Every structure is written in C-alpha cells, then in structure tokens.
C-alpha cells in the first residue's frame, strides 16, 4: 500500500492553546458589579424589574392533550395502513395475519 499525502490543518487548535483563568479576586469584583446594578433598581415606572407571568399548568395540560390526540390519530393511521396492506395480500396470507392480529389483541 502506497503512503497517502495529507495536509494537517492545526489552525483550529491554535485558538485553544491559551485559556484565561479567573480567581477569587475576579469573582469578588463581579459580585460588586452585580450589587451596584441591584442598588439601581427602583420600584415604579422609572426602574424596577419587569416580570412575565404565565399559567404554566393550563398550558401544560393543553400541550399534553394535543399530544395525546396526535398520538391517537397516528395509531389510527397505522391501523388503517395495516388494513389496506392486508386487503392487498393473498387470502391465505390474510388469514395468517388476522390470526396474528387476534393474538396481539390489536383492534382494526
């Protein structure tokens, strides 16, 4: 087997050669900056923290119901496709499939 010439591109590793290490001093500085921002917050029109509230339980129930309906429709489509496939096969094979379906208790 002959050797294969390859060009290696190491540029992707060059950017990963150096990392910046943060210490306790940096953490304390960041906390002081956060504290300064929190002190600026005021209740009222000129400041404060806006919050968006949703009725999560109701939304979750609606999503769950929609998913269950989708799954039910998918099962119905699957059964319909199986019935269509059964109608296309020979009668002997159809009898075998019917017995198999009855053993599996799959309503058609």
Secondary structure, 3 states (H helix, E strand, C coil): CCCCCCCCCCHHHHCCCCCCCCCHHHHHHHHHHHHHHHHHCCCCCCCCCCCCCCCHHHHHHHHHHHHHHHHHHHHHHHHHHHHHHHHHCCHHHHHHHHHHHHHHCCCC
